[in-house]
């Protein structure tokens, strides 16, 4: 469609102006850091799929190249629910500026960072600087900064969570850099979502346009070193549509595959993409949200940031007819309002104990009739 043609042209022009090297290196992590990481944490040495998108921007445009990339995306979504993309069109310079300002912000004294917090009881969700997240009643060994961004296509959003955003006073460049990144990564997310849409046999703009209201958000994470084993982000599934993440050279993100934790090896300039619960709902289980976690490194600080593609709170969720009635299959999930799911998850995380199960879309599953 017109949007995807425009994104392709923008990427080609940017490549011509910046003349960057196409990213080919399999990893950017220090080999010694990775070796000690694998040994100390008994991580299985496998990798999630890595998909090269530069083929989509070659001249002349090739239908065969696109077909091949879409097939790789389909395979990655079905088998892993996670994959990395290279040469995705998002400015590498901008990505590095986000890492730079994140390092600067999280290095400030705690007294300065907490100024970027809303007053207690004034927001339904934690925005701004957060350092007191708890899982199972235990303080998570990480800090993060979160802002909402409804998106350019969400002019009619009823409840704008971005009204609760709080920005740091220092460094002053946090807000302009983060806002610039949000604007650009939203474009990238639409393009990648288009590839996923095509991999489901749908038009490229179908999934993105399927939900009119967006409550997108950007979170920047800092995982300090921990001499003892520690989960900075405990095992969970993402409750959104799609997550697009950038990570620095320090490993820590792990994906559950065949009952084993697989480390997502950092690749310079790559974006990590993973399926969220709502895409699992829409595809009626064809693509599945996957359990993952972040483990703190023993002696290195990990930085990452994630753009969450999320429906508006008032959106009603149910399997698409393309995966149910149109093909004669029963829906696996009942209809529910997204805000209800969000509030259940937030409350669950605050109150969760070791004996409790993470709130997930299983609570909306429809039991198959017995014969």
C-alpha positions in Angstrom: 0.0 0.0 0.0 1.0 3.7 -0.1 2.4 3.7 3.5 4.7 0.8 2.9 5.9 2.2 -0.4 6.6 5.5 1.3 8.5 3.7 4.2 10.6 1.8 1.6 11.5 5.0 -0.3 12.4 6.8 2.9 14.7 3.9 3.9 16.4 3.9 0.5 17.0 7.7 0.6 18.4 7.5 4.2 20.8 4.7 3.1 22.0 6.9 0.2 22.5 9.9 2.4 24.1 8.2 5.4 25.9 5.5 3.4 26.1 3.1 6.4 27.4 -0.3 6.3 24.7 -2.9 6.1 24.6 -4.8 9.4 26.1 -8.3 8.8 27.8 -9.1 12.1 26.2 -11.9 14.0 26.7 -10.3 17.4 28.0 -7.1 19.1 28.5 -8.6 22.6 32.0 -9.0 23.9 32.9 -12.7 23.4 34.4 -12.9 27.0 31.2 -11.4 28.4 29.0 -13.8 26.5 31.2 -16.8 27.3 31.1 -16.2 31.0 27.4 -15.5 30.8 26.6 -18.8 29.1 28.8 -20.7 31.5 27.5 -19.1 34.7 23.8 -19.3 33.9 23.7 -22.6 32.0 22.1 -21.1 29.0 21.5 -23.2 26.0 23.6 -22.0 23.1 20.8 -21.5 20.5 19.5 -18.4 18.8 16.1 -17.0 17.9 15.7 -16.3 14.1 17.5 -13.3 12.6 15.9 -11.8 9.5 17.7 -9.6 7.1 15.3 -6.9 5.8 17.7 -5.1 3.4 16.4 -7.4 0.6 13.1 -5.5 0.8 14.8 -2.2 0.0 16.9 -3.3 -3.0 16.3 -1.8 -6.4 14.5 -2.8 -8.5 11.9 -3.9 -6.0 11.5 -7.7 -6.0 8.3 -9.6 -5.3 10.3 -12.7 -4.7 12.4 -11.0 -2.0 9.3 -9.9 -0.2 7.8 -13.3 -0.5 10.9 -14.9 1.0 11.1 -12.4 3.9 7.4 -12.9 4.7 7.9 -16.7 4.7 10.8 -16.2 7.2 8.6 -14.0 9.4 5.8 -16.6 9.3 8.2 -19.4 10.3 9.7 -17.3 13.1 6.3 -16.4 14.5 5.0 -19.9 14.4 8.0 -21.6 15.8 9.4 -19.0 18.2 7.1 -16.0 18.7 10.4 -14.0 18.7 12.9 -12.9 16.0 15.5 -10.2 15.3 15.5 -7.9 12.3 18.5 -6.3 10.7 18.5 -3.2 8.4 15.0 -2.3 9.4 15.1 1.3 8.4 15.2 2.8 11.9 18.2 5.2 12.3 21.1 3.5 14.0 22.3 7.0 15.1 19.0 7.7 16.8 19.0 4.3 18.5 22.5 5.1 19.9 21.3 8.5 21.1 18.6 6.8 23.1 21.1 4.5 24.7 23.3 7.4 25.5 20.7 9.5 27.1 19.4 6.5 29.0 22.8 5.8 30.5 23.1 9.5 31.5 19.6 9.5 33.1 20.0 6.3 35.1 23.4 7.3 36.3 21.9 10.3 38.1 21.4 10.2 41.9 18.1 8.6 42.9 17.0 11.9 44.4 17.1 13.4 40.9 15.5 10.5 39.1 12.4 10.3 41.4 11.5 13.8 40.4 10.2 12.2 37.2 7.4 10.4 39.0 3.7 11.4 39.2 2.3 12.2 42.5 1.0 9.1 44.4 -2.5 8.0 43.5 -2.8 10.3 40.5 -2.3 7.7 37.7 -3.9 4.4 37.0 -0.6 3.0 35.9 3.0 3.7 36.8 4.5 6.2 34.4 7.8 8.1 34.5 10.6 6.8 36.6 9.9 3.5 38.4 12.4 1.8 40.8 10.0 -0.1 43.1 8.4 -2.7 40.9 7.8 -5.9 42.8 7.2 -9.5 41.7 6.2 -12.1 44.2 6.5 -9.4 46.8 10.2 -9.0 46.1 11.7 -5.8 44.7 12.8 -6.2 41.0 16.5 -5.5 40.5 15.9 -2.9 37.8 14.8 0.7 37.1 12.8 1.9 34.1 11.3 5.0 32.6 7.9 4.8 30.8 5.8 7.2 28.7 2.7 6.6 26.7 2.3 7.6 23.0 -1.2 7.0 21.5 0.1 7.2 18.0 -0.4 9.3 14.9 -3.4 7.3 13.8 -5.3 7.5 17.1 -6.9 11.0 16.9 -10.2 9.7 18.5 -8.7 7.9 21.5 -11.2 8.4 24.4 -8.8 8.0 27.3 -5.2 9.2 26.6 -2.8 7.6 29.0 -0.1 10.1 27.7 -1.7 12.7 29.9 0.0 10.9 32.8 3.5 11.2 31.3 6.1 12.8 33.5 9.4 13.9 32.0 12.8 14.2 33.8 14.2 17.6 34.4 17.7 16.2 33.8 19.2 15.6 31.4 17.1 18.1 29.3 17.7 16.1 26.1 15.7 13.1 27.3 12.3 14.4 26.1 13.3 15.6 22.6 15.3 12.4 21.9 12.6 10.0 23.2 9.9 11.9 21.4 11.9 11.7 18.1 12.5 8.0 18.7 8.8 7.3 19.4 7.8 9.0 16.1 10.3 7.0 14.1 9.9 3.6 15.8 6.1 3.9 15.3 6.7 4.0 11.5 9.1 1.0 11.8 6.5 -0.9 13.9 3.8 -0.3 11.3 6.1 -1.7 8.6 7.1 -4.8 10.6 3.5 -5.3 11.6 2.7 -5.2 7.8 5.1 -8.1 7.3 3.5 -10.1 10.1 0.0 -9.3 8.6 1.1 -10.6 5.2 2.6 -13.7 6.9 -0.9 -14.4 8.2 -2.3 -14.2 4.7 -3.8 -10.8 5.2 -3.2 -7.4 3.5 -0.1 -5.6 4.8 -2.1 -2.9 6.6 -4.8 -5.2 7.9 -3.5 -5.9 11.5 -2.5 -2.3 12.1 -5.8 -0.9 10.9 -7.8 -3.6 12.7 -7.7 -1.7 16.0 -8.4 2.0 15.6 -7.3 3.2 19.0 -3.7 2.8 20.1 -2.2 3.1 23.5 1.4 2.6 22.5 4.1 3.1 25.1 7.9 3.3 25.3 9.8 1.9 28.3 13.6 2.3 28.8 15.2 -0.2 31.2 18.3 -0.3 33.3 19.4 -3.7 34.8 22.3 -3.1 37.2 25.0 -5.8 37.8 24.0 -8.5 40.3 26.7 -10.9 41.8 23.9 -13.3 42.6 21.3 -14.8 40.2 18.5 -12.2 39.8 15.6 -11.8 37.4 15.4 -8.1 36.6 12.1 -8.9 34.7 10.6 -12.1 36.0 9.2 -14.6 33.4 6.1 -13.3 31.7 4.3 -12.9 28.4 3.6 -9.5 26.9 0.0 -8.4 27.1 0.0 -6.2 24.0 -0.1 -6.8 20.2 3.6 -6.5 19.4 6.8 -5.5 21.1 9.9 -4.0 19.4 13.0 -3.9 21.5 16.6 -2.7 21.3 19.3 -4.0 23.6 22.8 -2.9 24.3 25.8 -5.3 24.2 25.0 -7.0 27.5 23.0 -10.2 27.2 20.1 -11.0 29.6 16.9 -11.4 27.6 15.9 -15.0 27.5 13.1 -16.8 25.6 11.5 -20.0 26.8 11.7 -22.7 24.0 11.2 -26.4 24.6 11.3 -25.9 28.3 14.7 -24.3 28.1 15.8 -20.7 28.4 17.4 -19.4 25.2 19.5 -16.2 25.4 18.7 -13.6 22.7 22.3 -12.7 21.7 22.7 -8.9 21.2 23.3 -7.9 17.6 24.4 -4.3 17.0 21.7 -2.3 15.2 19.1 -5.1 15.5 15.6 -4.9 16.7 14.0 -7.8 18.7 10.4 -8.4 17.8 8.0 -10.5 19.8 4.3 -11.5 19.5 2.0 -10.3 22.3 -1.1 -11.8 23.8 -3.5 -9.8 21.6 -2.0 -11.1 18.3 -2.5 -14.6 19.7 -6.1 -13.7 20.3 -6.6 -12.2 16.9 -5.0 -15.1 15.1 -7.0 -17.6 17.2 -3.8 -19.1 18.5 -2.0 -19.4 15.1 0.8 -17.1 16.5 1.5 -17.4 20.2 2.8 -15.0 22.8 5.9 -16.6 24.4 7.3 -16.6 27.9 10.5 -14.6 28.4 12.5 -12.9 31.1 15.6 -10.7 31.7 18.4 -11.9 34.0 20.9 -9.4 35.4 24.5 -9.8 34.4 27.1 -10.4 37.1 29.3 -7.5 36.3 27.8 -5.4 33.5 24.9 -3.0 33.3 22.2 -3.9 30.7 20.2 -1.2 29.0 17.3 -1.8 26.7 14.2 0.0 25.5 10.9 -1.4 24.2 8.1 0.0 22.1 4.8 -1.6 23.0 2.2 -1.7 20.2 -1.0 -1.7 22.3 -4.7 -1.4 21.7 -6.8 1.4 23.2 -8.3 0.6 26.6 -11.8 0.6 25.2 -11.0 -1.9 22.4 -12.9 -5.1 22.4 -10.8 -8.1 21.7 -11.8 -11.4 20.0 -10.4 -13.8 17.3 -10.6 -12.4 13.8 -13.2 -14.0 11.6 -10.4 -14.8 9.1 -9.2 -17.4 11.5 -12.6 -18.6 12.7 -15.9 -18.3 10.8 -14.3 -17.7 7.4 -12.5 -21.1 7.7 -15.0 -23.0 9.7 -13.1 -23.0 13.0 -14.5 -22.3 16.4 -13.1 -19.3 18.3 -10.7 -20.3 21.1 -11.2 -17.1 23.1 -14.3 -15.1 24.2 -14.7 -11.4 23.6 -13.4 -9.0 26.3 -12.5 -5.3 26.7 -8.8 -4.7 26.7 -8.8 -2.3 29.7 -10.3 -5.1 31.8 -7.3 -7.3 30.9 -4.8 -4.6 31.6 -6.3 -3.8 35.1 -6.3 -7.5 36.0 -2.6 -7.8 35.0 -1.6 -4.6 36.9 -3.4 -5.8 40.0 -2.0 -9.3 39.7 1.6 -8.1 39.4 1.2 -5.9 42.5 -0.3 -8.7 44.6 1.3 -11.8 43.1 2.9 -14.3 45.4 4.9 -17.4 44.6 1.7 -19.4 44.7 -0.2 -17.3 42.2 -0.2 -17.6 38.4 0.5 -14.7 36.1 -2.7 -13.3 34.7 -2.9 -14.3 31.0 -5.3 -14.8 28.2 -6.0 -18.3 29.4 -8.7 -16.6 31.5 -10.6 -15.9 28.3 -10.2 -19.3 26.7 -13.3 -21.2 25.5 -13.3 -24.8 26.3 -13.6 -27.0 23.3 -16.8 -29.1 23.3 -16.4 -32.7 24.2 -17.7 -35.3 21.8 
